[in-house]
Amino acid sequence: MTEAVTPYEKPDQPQPQPQAPSAPAAPASEPAFSPSDIRDGAAIALVVGVAGVLLGLLWAWLAPRVQYVSNGEAVFLRDTESEARIGADGTFLLLSVGFGVLSAAAVFLWRRGGGAAQVVGLAVGSVFAALVGWQVGLWLGPSSDLVAVARRAGKGVPFDAPLELLAHGALLGWPMAAVLVHLALTALWGKRDPAPEVAVWPSAYYQAPGDHQAPAGAADAPPPGPSGTEPPRP
């Protein structure tokens, strides 16, 4: 009778190691600005920048005038205590802040979702609009050639001085107001992202049902002793 011989493994033979499960591939990172965000930001910058022409028109119309007078040899201020120069700067600043609030509200109503691209487009367009309004106002205002204007006006006849912006910091009124108001509107009434769902994991402990039957033979076994060890069997 032949017995089957079970092959044994040599102790010095290396055992195959189980391969660890490969980690899942990391998801591809999304770009900071999508093409639609870039288009929206460019459109906002263009429209807001063109609105600077209206700022220049209003500034040239509403700004108080400084008047000069000529004696035939030189040009002098008609009223040395006039505050019209400061009034021109204040008018430009107030108009810029008003346009900044209106542009921020318009952008928020157009895209309530917000986004960094919209804020960047609003800021760039507001800076460009302030520069455009400044230059348009200077172009539409009185001529800067004082000699020609004084000769044309005549001796002793007052004439308007060219429009000037002495405080160049007023150019920041539009962009600062636009960005701050847009951020405030987004924080108060912007769309909220849904709250992340909390994952509920099953408990590691399992409670057996009350009608679970003990295995056969467990009822006939004597209870353990006081010390917790099982008594010796005969």
Secondary structure, DSSP 4 states (H G I P E B T S, - for coil): -PPPPPP---TTSPPPPPPPPPPPPPPPPPPSS-HHHHHHHHHHHHHHHHTHHHHHHHHHHHSPPPEEEE-SS-EEES-TT--HHHHHHHHHHHHHHHHHHHHHHHHHHH-TT--HHHHHHHHHHHHHHHHHHHHHHHHHSS-S-HHHHHHHH-TT--EEPPP----GGGGGHHHHHHHHHHHHHHHHHSPPPPPPPPP-PPPS--PPPTTPPPPTTTTTSPPP-TTSSPPPP-
